[in-house]
Amino acid sequence: MEFVTDPPIALKIRKMRQRVRWQDPVLRDRGIDQTRLVLDNATDDPEFSFLVVGDSGSGGHRGHNPQRRIAELMLEQRDAAQFVLHTGDVIYLVGSSEYYPSNFIEPYREFLVSGDNPKQIRYDQMVFNQPFLPVPGNHDYYDLPLAYGVLAQAAQPLRYLLRSRLDFDIGWHGSEQGKAYTRAFIDSLDRFLLPGELERHLDRHYTAQTETGRCLRYEPGSFTRLPNRYYTFCCGGVDFFAIDSNTFNDPDRIESDEDMERLKARVAELDGEKQVLMAESMKFNPDVPEEADRLDDIQAKIQQLEEMRNDIEKQMKSDREVTVDTEQLDWLKDRLIASWQNPDVRGRVIFFHHPPYVTEATKWYQAQTLAIRHRLRRVLDAVSIEVEKLAGDRPLVDLVLNGHAHCLEYLRTADTRHADSNMNWLVCGGSGYSLRRQREEGADLMEDGRMVARSKLFVGRNGQGSFRRRPYSFLRIDVKPGTPPKFVVRPGVAERFQGKWNTYNVDPFEI
């Protein structure tokens, strides 16, 4: 697992720009806005619904498939929904194209054209029956060195350990710096090489007109591509902003030797815990249901340790340049200001992967969480100065949706002394992969000795031994008329308990 790598942010940005031919003269000459999307089925009705999932991208393991269970519950709500948002980590473990058939296409087959024959659907030619709108997660960017991929496939003891016991989805390669995600969901303009081919494509699919210029038209059942890794669209008078948080989560550099030694000691401690768990996993038989459940617990714990280790390693690279995707953050600032200045817009929703506020066991103290929170605050603070008279006492954003934490959670910020005060935050990251528990410190999040947010609902792994529960989840959100809009949140849950599945709905609540 330690061979899994997270590409440098500068490389992610450069590769993703190349794939969409960012600001190519051909696009500029046509006045095309590569961050704007128009949904063909978008309603003008101020009352509409949408679905949310996140951190779903696992296949069927040991006879059960949580992601498929959630997809089946979503199908019951599909006809009422305008679109589906995905908060990232579409494919585990390393975003590889070879796992799209089993970890995305098969579970969500009814959402795809020709879904009655999913084996015939190529991951890079998917067409959705209704808008399916993701943002990339960290796993959608991860890579796997070729040598390790060969070992994982060819070396029998390693393959037995990684695939039979702990059931990690590791193939021959990784995401190729997000290439697989791009080919699956984004309009990859770099594939047009013949003279005139790009121009014909743009004139066919970039036909929508908005106040920012021409843009891509999303046509359910026909052409369902995104213009970029971050983008915006409007539905029912509400502006939605999709953000790639993987390019502004770089932690600040560690300056003191004392802090560096503390982090090194913590890495050694995490590695020791992982070795103990790996050894323990060899004692259990995945074909015995009770022992398979124990293996699931071990796998979840190992993933948690790896995530904590990765966060620390990012901080320990003392010679690195801290990279922040200022272009994207400036874009978000400018678009939020423009949204507030548009009298036809009555509300704003942002969705991205890494949650700034969360009470899942490991996330709050991570350096990446801190980086995301501080950088988002700077954007919102700058917007607040520009739209203070327009916004009045309203929060700048009506709702923020995140994933990354493997749970379902509703939080509300208090007075943070920043423009993210008194806002609603929903974490939807429990839609298929290993679930996590809530931290022992409880529901209140403290910063500099002050309570800055409180968790009002947490749905995640809970209980011990034979009473352990695994409630996987998704959201249906009903948007109500009015300015500002109200949201009725309807969580759906498929819970695995004592080897059986139960489904239920958490009581809806209005925010």
C-alpha positions in Angstrom: 0.0 0.0 0.0 2.8 2.4 0.7 3.7 2.2 -3.0 0.5 4.0 -3.9 1.5 7.6 -4.9 -0.4 10.9 -5.1 1.0 12.9 -8.0 2.2 16.5 -7.3 -0.4 19.1 -7.6 1.4 21.0 -10.3 1.5 17.8 -12.4 -2.3 17.2 -11.8 -3.1 20.7 -13.0 -0.8 20.5 -16.0 -2.1 17.1 -17.2 -5.8 18.0 -16.7 -5.3 21.2 -18.7 -3.7 19.3 -21.5 -6.6 16.9 -21.7 -9.2 19.6 -22.2 -6.9 21.8 -24.3 -7.3 24.5 -21.8 -7.8 27.9 -23.5 -6.7 26.6 -26.9 -6.9 29.3 -29.6 -9.6 27.3 -31.3 -11.8 27.5 -28.2 -11.0 31.1 -27.5 -11.8 32.2 -31.0 -15.3 30.7 -30.5 -15.8 32.4 -27.2 -16.2 29.1 -25.4 -16.3 29.1 -21.6 -14.6 25.8 -20.6 -16.0 25.9 -17.0 -19.7 26.3 -17.9 -22.3 23.5 -18.5 -25.9 23.7 -19.6 -28.1 20.7 -18.7 -30.6 20.0 -21.5 -33.1 18.7 -18.9 -32.5 21.5 -16.3 -35.8 22.8 -15.0 -36.9 26.4 -14.5 -39.2 25.2 -11.8 -37.9 26.4 -8.4 -39.0 23.1 -6.8 -36.8 20.2 -7.9 -34.8 17.3 -6.5 -31.4 15.7 -6.9 -29.5 12.8 -5.6 -26.0 12.7 -3.9 -23.5 9.8 -3.5 -19.8 9.7 -2.7 -16.8 7.5 -2.0 -18.6 4.6 -3.6 -16.2 3.1 -6.0 -15.8 -0.5 -4.8 -16.9 -3.7 -6.4 -18.5 -6.8 -4.9 -16.4 -8.3 -2.1 -17.0 -11.5 -0.2 -20.5 -11.9 -1.6 -21.9 -8.5 -0.9 -21.8 -5.2 -2.7 -22.7 -2.1 -0.7 -22.4 0.2 -3.7 -25.0 -1.8 -5.6 -27.3 -1.8 -2.6 -27.2 2.0 -2.6 -27.6 2.2 -6.4 -30.8 0.1 -6.1 -32.2 2.5 -3.5 -31.3 5.4 -5.7 -33.3 3.8 -8.5 -36.4 4.2 -6.4 -35.8 7.9 -6.4 -34.4 8.4 -9.9 -37.6 9.6 -11.6 -38.0 12.4 -9.1 -34.5 13.6 -9.5 -33.1 16.1 -12.0 -29.5 14.8 -11.7 -27.0 12.9 -9.5 -24.0 14.6 -7.9 -21.0 12.4 -6.9 -18.6 13.9 -4.3 -15.6 12.0 -5.5 -13.6 8.7 -5.2 -15.5 7.2 -8.1 -13.0 4.3 -8.3 -11.0 2.6 -5.6 -8.2 2.0 -4.9 -6.1 3.9 -7.4 -8.6 5.2 -10.0 -7.6 2.7 -12.6 -9.5 2.4 -15.8 -9.5 -1.4 -15.5 -11.9 -1.2 -12.5 -14.5 1.0 -14.1 -16.5 -2.0 -15.4 -16.8 -3.7 -12.0 -16.7 -0.6 -9.7 -18.9 1.8 -11.6 -20.6 0.6 -14.8 -22.0 -2.6 -13.3 -23.3 -1.1 -10.0 -24.9 2.0 -11.8 -25.9 0.2 -15.0 -29.5 1.4 -15.0 -28.3 5.0 -15.1 -26.4 4.3 -18.4 -27.6 4.0 -21.9 -27.4 0.2 -22.9 -27.2 -0.6 -19.2 -29.1 -3.9 -19.8 -25.8 -5.1 -21.3 -23.1 -3.4 -19.1 -20.3 -5.7 -20.2 -20.5 -4.0 -23.6 -20.1 -0.4 -22.2 -16.6 1.0 -22.4 -15.6 3.2 -19.5 -14.5 6.0 -21.9 -17.7 5.9 -23.9 -20.3 6.1 -21.2 -23.6 7.9 -21.9 -26.0 8.6 -19.0 -29.8 8.6 -19.1 -29.9 11.5 -16.7 -27.1 13.9 -15.7 -24.5 12.1 -13.5 -22.1 14.9 -12.3 -19.0 14.0 -10.4 -16.0 15.8 -9.0 -12.6 13.9 -8.7 -11.6 12.4 -5.3 -8.1 11.7 -4.2 -8.3 8.1 -5.2 -9.3 9.2 -8.7 -5.8 10.7 -9.0 -3.7 8.0 -7.3 -1.1 6.1 -9.2 0.6 2.7 -8.9 4.2 2.2 -10.1 4.3 -0.4 -12.9 6.8 -2.6 -10.9 4.3 -2.8 -8.0 1.4 -3.6 -10.4 3.4 -6.4 -11.9 4.2 -7.8 -8.4 0.6 -7.5 -7.3 -0.5 -9.6 -10.2 2.3 -12.0 -10.7 3.6 -12.8 -7.2 1.3 -15.4 -5.7 2.0 -14.7 -2.0 1.5 -10.9 -2.4 -1.6 -11.4 -4.6 -3.0 -13.8 -2.0 -2.4 -11.3 0.8 -3.7 -8.2 -1.0 -6.6 -9.7 -3.0 -7.9 -12.8 -1.2 -7.5 -11.7 2.4 -8.0 -8.0 2.3 -9.6 -7.7 -1.1 -8.0 -4.5 -2.2 -8.9 -3.5 -5.8 -5.3 -3.1 -7.1 -4.6 -3.9 -10.7 -1.7 -3.3 -13.1 -1.7 0.5 -12.9 -3.2 3.6 -11.3 -5.2 6.6 -12.6 -2.3 8.0 -14.7 -2.6 11.3 -12.9 -6.4 11.4 -13.3 -6.4 10.3 -17.0 -9.0 7.5 -16.4 -11.4 9.9 -14.6 -11.0 12.4 -17.5 -11.7 9.7 -20.2 -14.7 8.5 -18.2 -16.4 11.8 -17.5 -14.8 14.9 -19.1 -14.8 16.0 -22.8 -11.2 15.0 -23.7 -10.4 17.4 -26.5 -6.8 16.1 -26.8 -8.1 13.1 -28.7 -9.0 15.2 -31.7 -5.9 15.2 -33.9 -7.1 15.3 -37.5 -7.5 18.7 -39.3 -10.9 20.2 -38.6 -11.9 17.4 -36.2 -11.8 19.6 -33.1 -13.7 22.4 -34.8 -16.5 20.1 -35.9 -16.8 18.7 -32.4 -17.0 22.1 -30.8 -19.6 23.3 -33.3 -21.7 20.3 -32.6 -21.6 20.1 -28.8 -20.6 23.6 -27.5 -23.8 25.2 -28.7 -25.3 26.5 -25.4 -25.3 30.3 -24.9 -24.9 31.9 -21.5 -23.8 35.3 -20.2 -20.2 34.0 -20.1 -20.2 32.8 -23.8 -20.7 29.6 -25.5 -20.4 26.4 -23.5 -20.9 22.6 -23.6 -24.4 21.3 -23.8 -25.1 18.2 -21.6 -27.6 16.0 -23.5 -28.9 13.1 -21.4 -29.1 9.9 -23.5 -26.9 11.4 -26.2 -23.8 13.3 -25.1 -23.0 13.4 -21.4 -19.6 15.0 -20.9 -18.3 17.6 -18.5 -16.3 20.6 -19.7 -13.5 20.4 -17.1 -12.5 19.1 -13.7 -14.3 22.1 -12.1 -17.4 23.6 -13.6 -20.7 25.4 -12.9 -24.3 24.9 -14.0 -27.7 26.3 -13.0 -31.0 24.5 -12.2 -34.2 26.0 -10.9 -32.6 29.3 -10.2 -29.8 27.8 -8.1 -26.2 27.9 -9.2 -24.1 24.8 -8.6 -20.3 25.0 -8.4 -18.2 21.8 -8.8 -14.7 22.1 -7.4 -11.6 20.0 -7.6 -10.2 20.2 -4.1 -7.3 17.9 -4.9 -5.4 20.8 -6.2 -5.6 23.2 -3.2 -5.2 20.7 -0.3 -1.4 20.9 -0.1 -0.4 21.4 3.6 1.9 24.2 4.7 5.5 23.3 5.0 6.9 22.0 8.4 9.4 24.5 9.6 10.7 23.2 13.0 13.0 20.2 13.5 10.9 19.3 16.5 7.7 19.0 14.5 9.5 17.0 11.8 10.8 14.5 14.4 7.3 14.2 15.9 5.9 13.4 12.5 8.6 10.8 11.8 7.8 9.1 15.1 4.1 9.1 14.2 4.8 7.5 10.8 6.8 4.7 12.5 3.9 4.2 14.9 1.4 3.9 12.1 3.6 1.5 10.2 3.8 -0.7 13.3 0.0 -0.7 13.7 -0.3 -1.7 10.0 2.1 -4.6 10.3 0.2 -6.0 13.2 -3.1 -5.7 11.3 -1.6 -7.4 8.2 -0.4 -10.3 10.3 -3.7 -10.6 12.0 -5.5 -10.7 8.7 -3.8 -14.0 7.8 -5.6 -15.7 10.7 -9.1 -15.3 9.2 -10.9 -17.2 6.4 -12.8 -14.9 4.0 -15.2 -17.8 3.2 -16.5 -17.8 6.8 -19.1 -14.9 7.2 -18.0 -14.0 10.8 -14.4 -14.0 9.8 -15.1 -12.1 6.6 -16.6 -9.3 8.7 -13.5 -9.2 10.8 -11.4 -8.9 7.6 -13.6 -6.0 6.5 -12.8 -4.3 9.8 -9.1 -4.8 9.3 -9.2 -3.5 5.8 -11.1 -0.4 6.9 -8.5 0.2 9.6 -5.5 -0.3 7.2 -7.1 2.2 4.8 -7.5 4.6 7.7 -3.8 4.2 8.7 -2.7 4.7 5.1 -4.7 7.9 4.8 -3.2 9.3 8.0 0.3 8.3 6.8 -0.3 10.0 3.4 -1.4 13.2 5.1 1.8 13.2 7.3 4.1 12.4 4.3 2.7 15.4 2.5 3.8 17.6 5.4 7.2 16.0 5.8 8.4 16.9 2.3 10.2 19.9 3.7 12.0 20.8 0.4 8.8 20.9 -1.6 7.1 24.0 -2.9 3.6 24.4 -1.5 1.3 24.5 -4.6 -2.1 26.1 -4.5 -4.4 26.1 -7.5 -5.0 29.8 -7.4 -6.5 29.9 -10.9 -9.3 27.6 -9.8 -9.8 29.5 -6.5 -9.9 32.9 -8.3 -12.4 31.4 -10.7 -14.6 30.3 -7.8 -14.4 33.8 -6.2 -15.3 35.6 -9.5 -18.2 33.2 -10.2 -19.6 33.5 -6.8 -19.5 37.3 -7.0 -21.2 37.1 -10.5 -23.8 34.8 -9.1 -24.7 37.2 -6.3 -24.9 40.0 -8.9 -27.4 38.0 -11.0 -31.0 38.8 -10.0 -32.2 35.6 -11.5 -30.1 33.4 -9.1 -31.8 32.7 -5.8 -29.2 30.3 -4.2 -25.8 28.7 -4.4 -24.5 25.1 -3.8 -20.8 24.1 -3.8 -19.7 20.5 -4.0 -16.2 19.1 -3.8 -14.3 16.1 -2.2 -12.5 17.1 1.0 -14.7 18.4 3.8 -13.6 21.5 5.7 -15.8 20.5 8.6 -16.3 16.8 9.7 -16.3 14.7 12.8 -15.3 11.4 11.2 -12.6 9.8 13.4 -9.5 10.9 11.5 -10.3 13.9 9.3 -10.6 17.0 11.5 -6.9 17.1 12.6 -5.5 16.3 9.1 -3.3 19.0 7.6 -5.2 18.6 4.3 -8.5 19.5 6.1 -6.9 22.6 7.6 -5.5 23.6 4.2 -8.9 23.2 2.5 -10.7 25.1 5.3 -8.3 28.0 5.3 -8.2 28.4 1.5 -12.0 28.2 1.1 -12.3 30.8 3.8 -10.0 33.1 2.0 -12.2 32.8 -1.1 -15.4 33.4 0.8 -14.0 36.3 2.8 -13.0 38.0 -0.5 -16.5 37.4 -1.9 -18.1 38.8 1.2 -16.3 42.1 0.8 -17.7 42.4 -2.8 -21.3 41.4 -2.2 -21.9 42.6 1.4 -24.8 44.8 0.6 -26.4 42.2 -1.7 -26.0 39.3 0.8 -27.0 41.1 4.0 -27.4 38.5 6.7 -27.6 35.6 4.4 -24.7 33.0 4.2 -22.8 33.3 1.0 -23.4 29.7 0.1 -26.7 27.9 1.0 -25.3 24.4 1.0 -21.8 22.7 0.8 -21.6 19.0 -0.2 -18.5 16.9 0.4 -17.2 13.3 0.5 -13.8 11.9 1.6 -15.1 11.0 5.1 -16.7 7.6 4.8 -20.0 8.5 6.6 -23.1 10.6 6.2 -23.0 13.8 8.3 -24.9 17.1 8.6 -23.0 20.0 10.3 -23.7 23.6 10.8 -21.0 26.2 11.4 -21.3 28.8 14.2 -19.5 32.1 14.2 -16.1 31.2 12.7 -15.0 34.8 12.4 -15.0 34.2 8.6 -17.5 34.2 5.8 -18.2 30.5 6.2 -20.2 31.2 9.4 -23.7 29.9 9.9 -23.6 27.7 6.8 -25.0 24.2 6.2 -22.5 21.3 5.4 -23.4 17.8 4.3 -20.9 15.0 4.0 -22.0 12.2 1.8 -19.1 9.8 1.6 -20.6 6.5 2.8 -22.1 5.2 -0.5 -20.1 2.0 -0.9 -16.6 1.9 0.5 -15.5 1.0 4.0 -17.3 3.0 6.6 -15.7 5.0 9.5 -16.7 5.9 13.0 -17.3 9.2 14.6 -14.5 10.6 16.6 -14.5 10.1 20.4 -14.4 13.8 21.0 -18.0 14.1 19.9 -20.1 16.5 17.8 -18.5 19.9 18.6 -15.5 21.0 16.5 -13.1 23.4 18.3 -10.6 25.8 16.7 -8.4 28.0 18.8 -10.4 27.2 21.8 -13.7 28.1 20.2 -16.6 26.0 19.0 -16.8 26.6 15.2 -19.1 23.9 14.1 -21.5 21.2 15.4 -22.5 17.9 14.0 -26.3 17.4 14.0 -26.4 14.0 12.4 -23.8 11.3 11.9 -24.4 8.0 10.2 -21.4 5.7 10.1 -19.9 2.5 11.4 -21.0 1.8 14.9 -21.3 -0.9 17.5 -18.8 -3.7 18.4 -18.4 -7.4 17.8 -21.6 -9.1 16.7 -23.5 -5.8 17.2 -21.4 -3.9 14.7 -23.5 -2.0 12.1 -22.4 -0.7 8.7 -25.0 1.8 7.4 -24.2 2.8 3.8 -26.0 5.9 2.6 -27.0 8.4 -0.1 -29.1 11.6 -0.2 -32.1 12.8 -1.9 -32.3 16.6 -1.6 -35.6 18.5 -2.4 -35.1 22.1 -3.3 -38.0 24.3 -2.3 -39.3 27.6 -3.9 -38.3 30.9 -2.4 -35.3 33.1 -1.9 -33.2 31.9 -0.2 -34.1 28.3 -1.1 -34.8 25.7 1.6 -33.6 22.2 1.2 -35.3 19.1 2.5 -32.7 16.4 3.0 -33.9 12.7 2.8 -31.1 10.2 3.7 -31.5 6.7 2.4 -29.6 3.9 4.2 -28.7 0.2 3.4 -27.3 -1.3 6.6 -25.4 -4.5 6.9 -25.9 -6.1 10.3 -25.1 -9.7 11.3 -24.7 -10.8 7.7 -28.0 -9.4 6.5 -29.1 -6.2 4.7 -31.8 -3.8 6.0 -32.9 -0.6 4.3 -34.5 2.4 5.9 -34.9 6.1 5.6 -33.6 8.5 8.2 -36.2 11.1 9.1 -36.0 14.0 6.6 -34.9 17.4 7.8 -35.0 20.9 6.4 -32.1 23.2 6.2 
